[in-house]
Amino acid sequence: MSYAGEMPTSEEFAAAGLYDPVEHAHTGRLELLNWLDEKGFSIDELVTAIAWEGLQSLTSDRWFMGGERLTRDEAVVASGLAPDDFDRFVTAFGIASTDRESPPDFARSEVEMLAGYGALASMFSDAETLSFFRVMGSSMGRIAEAALSLFLTDVEAQHLSSGGSEFEHALKIDEATGMVDELALGLGPLLRRHIFQSVQRSRQAQLGGIERFQFRYAVGFVDLVGFTEIAGRLHARDLAVFIREFEGRAHDVVTEAGARVVKLIGDEVMFVSPDAAAACRAGHALMEGFGLDDERVVPRGGLAFGEVLVRSGDYYGSIVNLASRLVDEAVPQELLVTAELADAAGGCVFEPAGRRMVKGFDQPIAVHTFVS
């Protein structure tokens, strides 16, 4: 038995079921165990981590969720919030326990964050505040998932496929975890930039009046014909690469055209702009097609222009529905637009494409095909 301050021996690690001299001779397990011991982890903690295959992630888990933890009741008191408000804020931000058997606990920094947003919420209505918090929570969740995917794909998968040691694996995880603070610091300037751009778009699109719900936007959808069939035959790695390239191209060309990607829905991208011509440029750039080895998926798109309801970063109304339905009316490689959009898109060239009965609309819709 090792004494306080002494590093456990390999025999003690072996006795705890953490180390086998033969099985782990070339895996870096002993180096990893010694490193974790230096970090202050006990043998009991190491044994627990082994049970759920989290030995290499112990330092990152402690970094994310270590330190003093408060129960829900303790956190409510420390936050100064009413219990009901605290619970609603926690749910809206997407804070949950990964263990269904127990509720989440909270770090001091999380409690301070909830208290700060509680004070901010006093400026706004309860319903609108919760709606905003849900957007924040879901957006942060997506950023977190994307950050993890970046590490798993570009670092962990390559390390495992090359036969790297467990100790080197742990060091890579520890290094990546240390970058999270830098990521968080960079979110402030980026948020200010995006709020500024949102304000600018809103000024261009607002219709006047007192309420600030209805705005005039060009709304576009482009989807990939044939993607579902091809995706079903792709290896997971090839599918991941294709999705990355599709989403990357969609984001880049729409942004460069002066429009905004609202969301990606599988193989479809939705984008908006208060400038109808910019929306046409974005749609046209997306229409250049995507090749995949010897098979192809081809895009088609729809654009409409008019009044929309803007809520929580998304857009609603008959104009949105119409743009989405026009995608179904378009043939592959065609960008079909409404007459209203064609009239508003100065400098663009269109060809009349007749009138179409569009699902969900009682009267035929006059449409044009974008040319240039």
C-alpha positions as CSV (number, residue, x, y, z in Angstrom):
1,M,0.0,0.0,0.0
2,S,1.4,3.4,-0.9
3,Y,1.5,6.2,1.6
4,A,0.2,9.7,1.3
5,G,2.3,11.6,-1.2
6,E,3.7,8.5,-2.7
7,M,3.0,7.4,-6.2
8,P,1.2,4.0,-6.4
9,T,3.3,1.2,-7.7
10,S,2.6,-0.8,-10.8
11,E,1.7,-3.7,-8.6
12,E,-0.9,-1.6,-6.8
13,F,-2.4,-0.5,-10.1
14,A,-2.5,-4.1,-11.1
15,A,-4.2,-5.2,-7.9
16,A,-6.9,-2.6,-8.5
17,G,-7.5,-4.0,-12.0
18,L,-6.1,-0.9,-13.7
19,Y,-3.0,-2.4,-15.2
20,D,-1.8,-5.7,-16.7
21,P,2.0,-5.8,-17.4
22,V,1.4,-8.0,-20.5
23,E,-1.8,-6.6,-21.9
24,H,-0.7,-3.0,-21.4
25,A,3.0,-3.4,-22.2
26,H,2.9,-1.1,-25.2
27,T,-0.3,0.9,-24.7
28,G,1.0,3.7,-22.5
29,R,-1.4,2.6,-19.7
30,L,1.2,2.8,-16.9
31,E,2.4,6.3,-18.0
32,L,-1.3,7.4,-18.1
33,L,-1.9,6.1,-14.6
34,N,1.1,7.8,-13.2
35,W,0.2,11.0,-14.9
36,L,-3.3,10.9,-13.5
37,D,-1.9,10.1,-10.1
38,E,0.2,13.3,-10.4
39,K,-3.0,15.2,-11.3
40,G,-4.4,14.1,-7.9
41,F,-6.8,11.3,-9.0
42,S,-7.3,8.5,-6.5
43,I,-7.2,4.8,-7.4
44,D,-10.9,4.7,-6.6
45,E,-11.6,7.4,-9.2
46,L,-9.4,5.6,-11.7
47,V,-11.4,2.4,-11.1
48,T,-14.7,4.2,-11.6
49,A,-13.4,5.8,-14.8
50,I,-12.3,2.4,-16.2
51,A,-15.8,1.1,-15.7
52,W,-17.2,3.6,-18.2
53,E,-14.1,3.7,-20.5
54,G,-13.4,7.3,-19.4
55,L,-9.8,7.0,-18.2
56,Q,-8.3,9.2,-20.9
57,S,-11.0,11.9,-20.3
58,L,-10.7,12.2,-16.5
59,T,-8.8,15.5,-16.6
60,S,-11.2,17.1,-19.1
61,D,-14.2,15.9,-17.2
62,R,-12.8,17.5,-14.0
63,W,-12.1,20.7,-15.9
64,F,-15.6,20.9,-17.3
65,M,-17.6,19.8,-14.2
66,G,-15.1,19.6,-11.3
67,G,-14.8,21.8,-8.3
68,E,-17.5,22.6,-5.8
69,R,-21.0,21.5,-6.9
70,L,-24.3,22.8,-5.6
71,T,-27.5,20.9,-5.4
72,R,-30.6,22.4,-7.0
73,D,-31.8,23.8,-3.7
74,E,-28.4,25.3,-2.8
75,A,-28.1,26.8,-6.3
76,V,-31.6,28.4,-6.0
77,V,-30.6,30.1,-2.8
78,A,-27.2,31.2,-4.1
79,S,-28.8,32.6,-7.3
80,G,-31.3,34.7,-5.5
81,L,-33.9,33.6,-8.1
82,A,-37.4,32.4,-7.3
83,P,-37.4,28.6,-7.4
84,D,-39.8,28.5,-10.4
85,D,-37.7,31.0,-12.4
86,F,-34.6,29.1,-11.6
87,D,-36.1,25.8,-12.9
88,R,-37.5,27.4,-16.0
89,F,-34.2,29.1,-16.9
90,V,-32.3,25.8,-16.4
91,T,-34.7,24.0,-18.7
92,A,-34.6,26.8,-21.3
93,F,-30.8,26.9,-21.4
94,G,-30.8,23.1,-22.0
95,I,-29.0,22.3,-18.7
96,A,-29.8,18.7,-17.8
97,S,-28.3,15.7,-16.1
98,T,-26.8,12.9,-18.3
99,D,-27.9,10.5,-15.5
100,R,-31.6,10.1,-15.6
101,E,-31.6,8.9,-12.0
102,S,-30.4,12.2,-10.5
103,P,-31.1,15.9,-11.2
104,P,-28.3,18.1,-12.4
105,D,-26.0,19.8,-10.0
106,F,-24.4,23.2,-10.6
107,A,-21.0,24.9,-10.5
108,R,-20.7,28.3,-8.9
109,S,-20.0,29.9,-12.3
110,E,-23.3,28.4,-13.7
111,V,-25.3,29.8,-10.7
112,E,-23.7,33.2,-11.2
113,M,-24.6,33.0,-14.9
114,L,-28.2,32.2,-14.2
115,A,-28.5,35.0,-11.7
116,G,-27.0,37.4,-14.2
117,Y,-29.5,36.4,-16.9
118,G,-32.3,36.6,-14.3
119,A,-31.5,40.3,-13.7
120,L,-31.3,40.8,-17.5
121,A,-34.7,39.1,-17.9
122,S,-36.4,41.8,-15.8
123,M,-36.3,44.1,-18.8
124,F,-38.3,41.8,-21.0
125,S,-41.6,39.8,-20.8
126,D,-41.4,36.4,-19.3
127,A,-42.5,34.6,-22.5
128,E,-40.0,36.4,-24.7
129,T,-37.2,35.9,-22.3
130,L,-37.7,32.2,-22.1
131,S,-37.9,32.0,-25.9
132,F,-34.6,33.8,-26.2
133,F,-33.0,31.6,-23.5
134,R,-34.1,28.5,-25.5
135,V,-32.4,29.8,-28.6
136,M,-29.2,30.4,-26.6
137,G,-29.4,26.9,-25.1
138,S,-30.0,25.2,-28.4
139,S,-27.3,27.2,-30.2
140,M,-24.7,26.5,-27.5
141,G,-25.7,22.8,-27.6
142,R,-25.0,22.8,-31.4
143,I,-21.7,24.6,-30.9
144,A,-20.7,22.0,-28.3
145,E,-21.7,19.1,-30.5
146,A,-19.7,20.6,-33.4
147,A,-16.6,21.2,-31.2
148,L,-16.7,17.6,-30.0
149,S,-17.2,16.3,-33.6
150,L,-14.2,18.4,-34.7
151,F,-12.0,16.7,-32.1
152,L,-13.4,13.2,-32.6
153,T,-13.0,13.4,-36.4
154,D,-9.7,15.2,-36.8
155,V,-7.8,14.1,-33.7
156,E,-9.2,11.1,-31.8
157,A,-10.1,9.0,-34.8
158,Q,-6.7,9.6,-36.4
159,H,-5.0,8.8,-33.2
160,L,-6.8,5.5,-32.7
161,S,-6.4,4.4,-36.3
162,S,-2.6,5.0,-36.1
163,G,-2.4,2.9,-32.9
164,G,-1.3,5.8,-30.6
165,S,-0.9,5.1,-26.9
166,E,-3.5,5.7,-24.2
167,F,-1.2,8.3,-22.6
168,E,-0.8,10.2,-25.8
169,H,-4.6,10.0,-26.3
170,A,-5.1,11.5,-22.8
171,L,-2.7,14.3,-23.5
172,K,-4.5,15.2,-26.8
173,I,-7.8,15.4,-24.9
174,D,-6.3,17.5,-22.2
175,E,-4.8,19.9,-24.8
176,A,-8.1,20.2,-26.7
177,T,-10.0,20.9,-23.4
178,G,-7.6,23.8,-22.7
179,M,-8.7,25.5,-25.9
180,V,-12.3,25.9,-24.7
181,D,-11.5,29.1,-22.8
182,E,-10.0,30.6,-26.0
183,L,-13.2,29.5,-27.8
184,A,-15.4,31.1,-25.2
185,L,-13.4,34.4,-25.3
186,G,-13.8,34.6,-29.1
187,L,-17.6,34.3,-28.8
188,G,-18.0,37.8,-27.5
189,P,-16.7,39.7,-30.5
190,L,-18.4,37.3,-32.9
191,L,-21.8,37.8,-31.1
192,R,-21.5,41.6,-31.3
193,R,-20.7,41.3,-35.1
194,H,-23.8,39.1,-35.7
195,I,-26.1,41.3,-33.7
196,F,-24.9,44.3,-35.6
197,Q,-25.5,42.5,-38.9
198,S,-29.0,41.4,-37.7
199,V,-29.8,45.0,-36.8
200,Q,-28.7,46.1,-40.3
201,R,-30.9,43.5,-42.0
202,S,-33.8,44.4,-39.8
203,R,-33.5,48.1,-40.7
204,Q,-33.5,47.2,-44.4
205,A,-36.5,44.9,-44.1
206,Q,-38.8,46.6,-41.5
207,L,-42.1,47.8,-42.7
208,G,-42.7,50.6,-40.3
209,G,-45.4,50.7,-37.7
210,I,-45.1,50.1,-34.0
211,E,-44.8,46.3,-33.8
212,R,-41.6,44.6,-34.8
213,F,-42.8,41.3,-36.0
214,Q,-43.5,41.6,-39.7
215,F,-40.6,42.3,-42.1
216,R,-40.1,42.1,-45.9
217,Y,-37.6,39.5,-46.9
218,A,-36.6,37.4,-49.9
219,V,-36.8,33.8,-48.7
220,G,-35.0,31.0,-50.6
221,F,-34.7,27.2,-50.4
222,V,-32.3,25.0,-52.4
223,D,-32.3,21.2,-52.1
224,L,-30.4,18.4,-53.7
225,V,-32.3,16.0,-55.9
226,G,-31.0,12.5,-55.6
227,F,-29.2,13.0,-52.3
228,T,-31.4,10.6,-50.3
229,E,-30.7,7.7,-52.6
230,I,-27.0,8.3,-52.8
231,A,-26.7,8.9,-49.0
232,G,-28.1,5.4,-48.4
233,R,-25.3,3.8,-50.3
234,L,-22.4,5.9,-48.9
235,H,-19.9,4.8,-46.3
236,A,-20.3,6.9,-43.1
237,R,-17.0,8.6,-43.7
238,D,-17.8,9.5,-47.3
239,L,-21.3,10.8,-46.2
240,A,-19.7,12.9,-43.5
241,V,-17.3,14.5,-46.0
242,F,-20.1,15.2,-48.5
243,I,-22.3,16.8,-45.9
244,R,-19.4,18.9,-44.7
245,E,-18.7,20.1,-48.2
246,F,-22.4,20.8,-48.9
247,E,-23.0,22.7,-45.7
248,G,-19.7,24.6,-46.0
249,R,-20.4,25.6,-49.6
250,A,-23.9,26.6,-48.7
251,H,-22.7,28.8,-45.8
252,D,-19.9,30.4,-47.7
253,V,-21.7,31.2,-51.0
254,V,-24.8,32.5,-49.3
255,T,-22.7,34.7,-46.9
256,E,-20.6,36.0,-49.8
257,A,-23.8,36.9,-51.7
258,G,-24.9,39.1,-48.9
259,A,-27.6,36.8,-47.6
260,R,-28.0,34.7,-44.4
261,V,-28.3,30.9,-43.9
262,V,-31.2,30.4,-41.6
263,K,-30.9,26.6,-41.3
264,L,-29.9,23.4,-43.0
265,I,-32.6,20.8,-43.1
266,G,-30.9,17.6,-44.2
267,D,-30.1,18.2,-47.9
268,E,-31.9,21.5,-48.0
269,V,-30.7,25.0,-47.2
270,M,-32.9,27.9,-46.2
271,F,-31.6,31.4,-46.6
272,V,-33.0,35.0,-46.5
273,S,-32.0,38.5,-47.4
274,P,-33.9,41.9,-47.4
275,D,-32.3,42.4,-50.8
276,A,-34.0,40.3,-53.5
277,A,-31.1,40.6,-55.8
278,A,-28.7,39.3,-53.1
279,A,-31.0,36.3,-52.5
280,C,-30.9,35.6,-56.3
281,R,-27.1,35.7,-56.2
282,A,-27.1,33.3,-53.3
283,G,-29.5,30.9,-54.9
284,H,-27.6,31.0,-58.2
285,A,-24.3,30.3,-56.5
286,L,-25.9,27.3,-54.8
287,M,-27.3,26.0,-58.1
288,E,-23.8,25.2,-59.5
289,G,-24.3,21.6,-58.4
290,F,-22.5,19.1,-56.3
291,G,-20.6,16.1,-57.8
292,L,-19.9,12.9,-56.0
293,D,-17.5,10.4,-57.7
294,D,-19.4,9.1,-60.8
295,E,-22.8,9.9,-59.5
296,R,-24.3,13.3,-59.1
297,V,-26.9,15.1,-57.0
298,V,-28.3,18.2,-58.6
299,P,-29.9,21.2,-56.9
300,R,-33.2,23.0,-57.5
301,G,-34.5,26.1,-55.8
302,G,-37.4,28.4,-55.0
303,L,-37.5,32.1,-54.0
304,A,-40.3,34.3,-52.9
305,F,-40.4,37.9,-51.7
306,G,-42.8,39.5,-49.2
307,E,-43.9,39.9,-45.6
308,V,-42.7,37.4,-43.1
309,L,-42.9,36.9,-39.4
310,V,-39.4,36.9,-37.7
311,R,-39.2,34.9,-34.5
312,S,-36.1,33.6,-32.6
313,G,-33.8,33.8,-35.7
314,D,-36.3,31.9,-37.9
315,Y,-38.9,33.1,-40.5
316,Y,-42.6,32.2,-40.9
317,G,-45.6,32.9,-43.1
318,S,-47.1,32.2,-46.5
319,I,-44.0,33.7,-48.3
320,V,-41.8,31.1,-46.6
321,N,-44.2,28.3,-47.4
322,L,-44.4,29.5,-51.0
323,A,-40.7,29.5,-51.5
324,S,-40.5,26.0,-50.0
325,R,-43.3,24.8,-52.3
326,L,-41.6,26.3,-55.4
327,V,-38.6,24.0,-54.9
328,D,-41.0,21.1,-55.7
329,E,-42.2,22.8,-58.8
330,A,-38.6,23.5,-60.1
331,V,-36.8,21.0,-62.3
332,P,-33.2,20.1,-61.4
333,Q,-30.8,23.0,-62.0
334,E,-33.7,25.5,-62.1
335,L,-34.2,28.4,-59.7
336,L,-37.9,29.3,-59.7
337,V,-39.0,32.7,-58.3
338,T,-42.2,34.5,-57.8
339,A,-43.2,37.5,-59.9
340,E,-42.9,39.8,-56.9
341,L,-39.3,38.7,-56.3
342,A,-38.5,39.2,-60.0
343,D,-39.8,42.7,-59.9
344,A,-37.8,43.5,-56.8
345,A,-34.5,42.0,-57.9
346,G,-33.0,44.9,-59.9
347,G,-30.2,43.9,-62.2
348,C,-31.2,40.2,-62.5
349,V,-32.5,38.6,-65.6
350,F,-35.5,36.2,-65.6
351,E,-37.6,34.2,-68.1
352,P,-41.4,33.8,-67.6
353,A,-42.3,30.3,-66.5
354,G,-46.1,30.4,-66.6
355,R,-48.5,30.0,-63.7
356,R,-48.4,27.1,-61.3
357,M,-51.0,25.6,-59.0
358,V,-48.9,25.3,-55.8
359,K,-49.9,23.1,-52.9
360,G,-51.4,25.2,-50.1
361,F,-52.4,28.1,-52.3
362,D,-55.8,28.6,-53.8
363,Q,-54.8,30.7,-56.9
364,P,-52.2,30.0,-59.5
365,I,-48.8,31.6,-58.8
366,A,-47.0,33.4,-61.6
367,V,-43.4,32.3,-61.6
368,H,-40.1,33.1,-63.4
369,T,-36.9,31.2,-63.9
370,F,-33.7,33.0,-62.9
371,V,-31.3,33.4,-65.8
372,S,-28.5,35.6,-64.5
